[in-house]
């Protein structure tokens, strides 16, 4: 009888453990889903703002041409030169400078780079995304958005002359490869794992990236050394 009671108690404990673990995973999944939805909404807003600026510049195109013709007819070359310089500065804020081959990735990447430029962050970018990937466009944008948000935030804690982000996206050894390096100050780390320095539920971004990597049998590596934080992600390409 005692043995049966012990077995029953152990079985009940196991069932309770599995139930609690399932509930915890469900809670994490719901929070990740909410986090991803908020991330995508923010990225959509940023992209819309960028294209609104582009449409606004194109709307003013005729006025700019007319103004330059007047300056030229009056032989006001110094005024024309100043006006062209102002237009160049204005255009730099809305120009889509990166074309990766993936429309959604272009929108997210250029939006984030525009934000980085606003913080006077030095940028070095090379990006070419393969036509076919194992991960969805939403997952790709979630990964890129999280990593770039973290990089921009890390740079923002440093003096302007020390701010930089280096991005490489392409193929390496027959796999999809993404690398982001950025200058960084304080890094939050527990054991061998890096943690978000943000408050609230923003740490789910790192967890989301790890799950995407695991889902597709990929490889992710994070390192911090000499004021530089680097993230590498490798995923197999579809056969």
C-alpha positions in Angstrom: 0.0 0.0 0.0 2.8 2.4 0.9 4.5 1.7 -2.4 1.3 2.3 -4.3 0.8 5.6 -2.5 4.4 6.6 -3.2 4.0 5.8 -6.8 0.8 7.7 -7.0 2.3 10.7 -5.3 5.3 10.6 -7.7 3.0 10.4 -10.7 0.9 13.3 -9.4 4.0 15.4 -8.9 5.2 14.6 -12.4 1.8 15.5 -13.8 1.8 18.8 -11.8 5.3 19.6 -13.0 4.4 19.0 -16.6 1.2 21.1 -16.2 3.1 24.0 -14.6 5.9 23.9 -17.2 3.3 23.9 -20.0 1.6 26.9 -18.5 4.9 28.7 -18.2 5.7 28.0 -21.8 2.3 29.1 -22.9 2.8 32.4 -20.9 6.2 32.9 -22.5 4.8 32.2 -26.0 2.0 34.7 -25.5 4.4 37.4 -24.3 6.8 36.7 -27.2 3.8 36.9 -29.6 2.7 40.2 -28.0 6.3 41.5 -28.1 6.7 40.5 -31.8 3.4 42.3 -32.7 4.5 45.4 -30.9 7.9 45.2 -32.7 6.3 44.9 -36.1 3.9 47.7 -35.4 6.8 50.0 -34.4 8.7 49.0 -37.5 5.7 49.7 -39.7 5.4 53.1 -38.2 9.1 53.8 -38.7 8.8 52.7 -42.4 5.7 54.7 -43.0 7.4 57.8 -41.6 10.4 57.2 -43.9 8.3 56.9 -47.0 6.2 59.9 -46.0 9.4 61.9 -46.1 10.2 60.5 -49.5 6.8 61.4 -50.8 7.1 64.9 -49.3 10.4 65.5 -51.1 9.1 64.2 -54.4 6.0 66.5 -54.0 8.3 69.5 -53.6 10.5 68.4 -56.6 8.9 70.9 -59.0 9.4 73.8 -56.6 13.0 72.9 -56.1 13.6 72.8 -59.9 11.9 76.2 -60.3 13.9 77.8 -57.5 17.1 76.6 -59.1 16.2 77.9 -62.5 15.5 81.3 -61.0 18.9 81.3 -59.2 20.6 80.2 -62.5 18.8 82.9 -64.6 19.9 85.5 -62.1 23.5 84.1 -62.2 23.3 83.8 -58.4 25.8 80.9 -58.4 26.6 81.2 -54.7 23.0 81.1 -53.8 22.5 78.1 -56.2 25.4 76.3 -54.6 24.0 76.8 -51.1 20.6 75.7 -52.2 22.0 72.5 -53.7 23.9 71.8 -50.5 20.7 72.1 -48.5 18.9 69.8 -50.9 21.7 67.2 -50.6 21.5 67.3 -46.8 17.7 66.9 -47.0 17.9 64.1 -49.4 20.4 62.2 -47.3 17.7 61.9 -44.6 15.2 60.1 -46.9 17.4 58.3 -49.4 17.1 54.5 -49.4 20.8 53.7 -49.4 20.6 49.9 -48.9 19.1 47.4 -51.3 19.4 43.9 -50.0 17.2 42.1 -52.5 14.4 41.6 -50.0 11.7 44.4 -50.0 10.7 44.0 -46.3 14.3 43.8 -45.2 15.1 47.0 -47.1 12.3 48.9 -45.4 13.3 47.8 -41.9 17.1 48.1 -42.5 16.9 51.6 -44.0 14.5 52.7 -41.4 16.8 51.6 -38.6 19.8 53.1 -40.3 18.0 56.4 -40.6 17.4 56.3 -36.9 21.1 55.5 -36.3 22.2 58.4 -38.5 20.0 60.6 -36.3 22.2 59.6 -33.3 25.4 60.4 -35.3 26.4 56.7 -35.4 29.1 55.8 -37.9 27.7 53.1 -40.2 29.4 50.4 -42.4 26.9 48.2 -44.1 27.1 45.5 -46.7 23.9 43.5 -47.2 22.7 41.0 -49.8 19.9 38.7 -48.8 19.5 35.4 -50.8 16.2 35.0 -52.7 15.1 32.0 -50.7 15.5 31.7 -46.9 14.2 29.1 -44.4 12.8 31.8 -42.1 9.8 34.0 -43.0 10.0 37.7 -43.8 8.4 38.4 -40.5 11.0 36.4 -38.7 13.8 38.0 -40.6 12.5 41.5 -39.8 12.1 40.5 -36.2 15.7 39.4 -36.0 17.1 42.4 -37.8 14.8 44.9 -35.9 15.8 43.5 -32.5 19.6 43.4 -33.2 19.6 46.9 -34.7 17.5 48.3 -31.9 19.9 46.8 -29.3 22.9 48.1 -31.3 21.5 51.7 -31.5 20.6 51.7 -27.9 24.1 50.5 -26.9 25.8 53.2 -29.1 23.5 55.9 -27.6 25.2 55.4 -24.2 28.6 56.4 -25.6 30.2 59.7 -26.7 29.4 60.4 -30.4 33.0 59.8 -31.5 32.9 56.2 -30.3 29.5 55.3 -31.9 29.6 52.8 -34.7 27.6 49.9 -36.2 29.0 47.4 -38.7 26.5 45.2 -40.6 27.2 42.3 -42.9 24.4 40.2 -44.4 25.0 37.6 -47.1 26.1 34.0 -47.7 29.0 32.3 -45.9 29.9 28.6 -46.5 26.6 28.0 -48.2 24.6 29.4 -45.3 22.7 32.6 -44.6 25.0 34.8 -42.5 24.2 37.9 -40.5 26.7 39.8 -38.5 26.2 43.0 -36.5 29.0 44.6 -34.5 28.6 47.8 -32.5 30.4 49.9 -29.9 29.1 49.2 -26.4 29.6 50.2 -22.9 28.1 48.2 -20.0 27.0 44.7 -21.0 24.5 42.7 -18.9 25.7 39.1 -18.7 24.7 36.1 -16.6 27.1 33.2 -16.9 27.6 32.6 -20.6 24.3 34.3 -21.6 23.8 37.9 -22.5 20.8 39.7 -21.1 18.9 42.8 -22.3 19.7 46.0 -20.5 16.1 47.2 -21.0 13.5 47.1 -18.4 10.1 45.3 -18.6 9.6 42.6 -21.2 12.0 43.8 -23.8 14.4 40.9 -23.0 12.1 38.7 -25.0 13.8 40.0 -28.2 16.9 38.0 -27.4 14.9 35.0 -26.5 12.9 35.3 -29.8 16.2 35.4 -31.8 17.5 32.3 -30.0 14.2 30.4 -30.7 14.4 31.3 -34.4 17.9 30.0 -34.6 17.0 26.8 -32.8 13.9 26.3 -34.9 15.9 26.1 -38.1 19.0 24.3 -36.7 21.1 27.5 -36.9 24.0 28.9 -35.0 24.1 32.1 -33.0 27.2 33.6 -31.3 27.4 36.7 -29.1 30.7 38.1 -27.9 31.8 41.3 -26.1 35.4 42.4 -26.1 37.3 45.7 -25.9 34.1 47.8 -26.1 32.7 46.0 -29.1 29.6 43.8 -29.0 29.2 41.3 -31.8 26.3 39.0 -32.8 26.6 36.3 -35.5 23.7 34.3 -36.9 24.0 31.5 -39.4 21.0 29.6 -40.8 20.9 26.8 -43.4 19.6 27.8 -46.8 16.8 25.9 -48.5 17.9 23.0 -50.7 
